[in-house]
């Protein structure tokens, strides 16, 4: 990771293009989907709601929020220690790639369905606008630390994962909603502890939340417009699977970067639990089933997955023989899979049965 110090009072240091982190199961991915299915999807059950959201998107309430104001000018972050600086750069990189991935997917969806589904085409176009704005803002923030990502190069070199449209709807909904909770929890924490706010981008997180929440609501409407995504046993299984996948990934990545959260005065484990709890509750508005995250086995199993993941990372830097590393890694991965499966078997909460009680 880059450790070069930057003094933004001068232009003596030249910004470098940062090599994007190696793709792993935990890194944000680029997706493609079945565009023909997207072109023919029926929206009649949610058309009124989607039209209202389109009007809101056109108004673009956040158009002036992502501007580098005076708080970014004539400032220096040389005082940040190595762990804080490197952890923050990792945070910015992951967030930038995630936002850029959404931009590419939404842009392509908008282009492919423009003639057959103009309502959703315009919505996707406007969501792509938001994601591009976020990605650019994050990449510019990285330049304050003397590094940026070459997003044009990443577009050409990054591998793309095909997801059926149904999977895209589930995963993007969750991505937007969990993003909302991550940003708003950090924002409210730093409001209470302004002494921990070491960089002005945190002031923008409330506006960011508005975009994430709005995008999630759009995908909520898309999901509820398709009965096959919520009104059968397969939908219940897929809901649980994607919820658990997103939550395990979140637990692993948060604990990998616990030093960054500590620099904000946030306990990584407590933050992880709060984000998962709130995202799970929010998902009850869309999904037919959610997870029982208050079950006494749920968080301990996720924490064991995280502990094993950290052991795997430690193995890479150990002096053990190659074959020993491989065997240990296989055992640790098997342990993660086992806890994932056991967490999946915890009896879920039937949200359709509680639909009238969910707000």
N, C-alpha and C positions, 0 to 999 in steps of 0.2 A: 504494500500500500504506500501511497505517496506520503512523504514526510517533509517535503520542502516547505519552508516557511514563506509566507507572503506578506509583504508590507504594502497595503493598498494606497499608502501615501505617495508611492513612487511607481513608475512604470519600468523599473529596472529589470524586473523578472518577467520573463515571457511565459505566457500561459501555454501549458503543454497539453496535447491530446492524450487522454488517459485510455489505456487499453481496458476494454470492458472486462469485468470479472468473468471467469470461466463459468459456462453454463452448468448448473447442477439442478437437482430436483427442487431446490429451494429458490432458485433465481426466477424472477419474472420471465414468462415465456411470451413468444410471439405466436399468434393464433391465426388460422384460416378456417373457413367453414363451408357449408353447403349453401352457396349463394342462390341456387335455384329454389331451394326450399324457402329461403328468406324472402324471395321475390313473390312467392305465392301464399304466404302466411295470412290467415284471416284475422282481422283485428276488430271485427264488429262488436264483440262483447266489451271491449275497452276503448272504443274509438272516441267517445266523448272525453274520457280522461286523457287520452293521448293528445287530442286536439288542444285541451287546456294546457298540457305540459309544453306543447309546441309553441303556444303563445308566450309562455313564460321563458322558453329558451330564446325566442326571437328578441325579447326585451333585453336579454343579456345584462342582467343586473350587476354582474361582476366585471364588466368591461374595463373599468378603471381601477380595479382592486389589485391587479398584478402588475404594479408599476414600481420600479426601484426608486423610492423616494429618498429624501435627504438622509434617512437613517443608514442607507448603504454607502453614502458618500463620505470620503475623508475619514474612513474608519479602518482600524487595523485589528486583526484577530491573531496577531503574533503571540499574544499572551496565553493562548489555548495550549494545554499540554498535549503531548503526542497521542495519548489514548483518545482524548476528546476529539481532537482534530481528525484522526484517522477514522474513528467511529462515525463522525458526522459526515465525512466524505462518503463512506460506505452507505450511510442512510440516504444521502442525496442521490447517489448513483442508483441504488435500488428503486427509489421513488421515481426518478427520471425515466428509467427503463420501463417501469410499470405504466407510467402515463403515456410514454411514447408508443408502447404496445397497444394501448387502447386507441390512440389516435390512428394508427395504421389499420386496425380492424374496423373501426367505425367509418373511416374514410373509404375503405374498399366496399363495405356494405352499402354505403350511400351511393357509390358509383354504380354498383351492380344492380341495384333495385330501383334506380331513379325513375324508370318508365313504368314499371309494373306496380310499384308501391310508393307513390310520391310522398305520402304522409311520413312513413318511417324513413324514407331516404333523406328528407329534410331534417328530421330529428337526429339521425345518425351524423349528418353533416355538421350540425351544431354541436353535438357531443364531441366530434373530432376537433372542432374549433377549441373547445374547452381543454381537451387533453393536450393539444399542441401548445396551448398557452401555458399549461402547468409544466410540461416537459421543458419548454424553453426557459421558464423562470427558474426551475431547478438547476438546469445546466448552467445558466448564468451565475447562479449562486456558487456552483463549483468553481467557477473562474476566479472567485474571490480567494480561493485557496490554490490558485495557480494551475488548475486542471479543468478540462472540459471533456465531454464525450463527443466523438465524431458520429452523430446520429445518422448522417447519410451513409457512412461506411457500415454502421451496424445494420441498417436496413438491408444491405446487400449480403452481409456475411452471417447474420443470425439465422439459425434454423427455425422453421415454422412448424407448429404442431397443429394437426387437423383435429378439430372438435366438431361433432354434429351440432346443428343449430341449437338443439335442446340443451346440450351441455354448455354451450356458450351462454345461453340465457341464465342458467343456474349459476355459473361461475362468475359472470360479469356482475350479476346482481350482488353476489356475496362480496366480490372485490370492491365494489363501490360502497357497500354498507359498512364493511369492516374498515375501509379507508376512512369513512366518515367518523367512526368511533375512535380510531387511532388519533386523527387530527384533533377532534374536539376535546378528547381527554387531555392531551398534551397542552392544548390551548388554555383550558380551564386551570390546569395545574400551574402553568406559568403566570396566569393572572394572579394566582394566590402567592406565587413565589417568583416575583419579577427579577430577583437577584440571580436566578438560575438561567435566565434568558440570555444566552451568550451571542445570539445572532438574530437580526431583525426579521428573517423569514418566518419565524414563529408567530409574528403578529398577523401574518396572512392566513393562518390556519383556519380561522373562523370562516373567512370567505371561501376558502378551499372546501370546507365542509358543506357549504351550500351547493356547490357543484356536484360533489360526490353524492350527496343525499338526493339531489334532483335526478341524477343519472340512475341511481338505484331505484327510484320510484318509477322511472320509465321502464326499467327491466321488470319491475314488479308487475306493471300493467301488461307487459308482453307475456309474462309467465301466466298470469291469471286469464289472459285471452285464449290460452290453449289448455282446454280441460285435460288433455293427456299429460300435462306437466304437473297436475295436482290432484286429479280425480281418479287415481287407480293405485294399485299396490306398487307398481314399478316406480311411480313418481315418489312414493313414500321412501322407498329404498334409495333412490337417487338423491333425494333431499338430504337424507341422513349422511350418505356417503360424501357429498360435496361439502356439507357443513363440517364434517369431521376432518376431511382433507385440508380445508382452509384453516381450521383451528389448529391442527397439528403443525402445519407449515408455519403458522403465526408463532406458536410456542417455541419452535426450534429457532426461528430467525430472531425473535426477541431475546432469547437467552444467549444466542451467539453474540449479540451486541449489548449485553447487559451493562458494559462500561459506559456506552453512549447514554443509555437511559439514566444511569447513575449520575452522569454529569449534569443531567436535568433535574436531579433530585428525585428520580422516579425509581421505585423498586421494580425490577423487570417482571418478577413473578406476579406481583399485585397488579401491575399494568396489564399483563397478559390475561389474567383472570377477568378483569373488568371489561376489556375489549371483547373477549369471548362471550361473556355473560350478556352484554348489551347487544351484540350482533345476533346472538341466538334469539333473544327476545324480539328484536326487530324482524327477524326472518319469519316469525310466526304470522306476520301479515301476508306473506307470500307463499310459504311452503306448507304442504299438508302435514308434515311432521318436522319437529325440531328435536334437538338432543336434550337429554336431562343432564345439564351441566352441573347441577347441584348434587348429583349422585355422588356418594362418598368415594367411589373409585375413579370418577372421571378425571379430575385434575391430576391426581397422583399418576395415572397412566400416561397422561400427556407429559408430565414432568419427567417420567422415566424415559420416554422417547427423546426428550431434550437432552437428558444426561448421557444417553448412549450416543446421540449425535455429537456431543462435545468430545466424547471418548474417541469417536471415529476421527474427528479433526486432530486430536492429540496424537493419534497413531501415525499420521502422516509425518510428523516431526520427530518421531521416536527413533531410537537406534535399533529397534528390533529387526530381525531378519524379515525379508520380503514375504516368505511363506507364512511366517507367524503373523505379520500384519494382515495378510489376506484372510487367514482363518479367523482372527479376532474380528475383523471387519464383517465377515459373513455372520458370525454369531451375534454381533451387535445389531446388524440390519434385521436379522431374524427376530431379535428381541423387540425392535421397533414395530415390526409387522405384527407380532403377537399382541402387543399392547394396543395397537390400532384396531385389530380385529376384536379384542375383548371390549374395548370402548364402544365399538360399533354395535355390539350385542346388548349393551345397556338399553333397557326398555325406553323407547322414545316417548315424546309427548305428542298426542294426536291433536293438532291445532284445528283441523276441520271440525272436530267435535266441539271445540271451544270458540269457533269462529265468531259467534255473537258477542263473546266476552273479550275479544282481542281489539285493542285500540291502538 
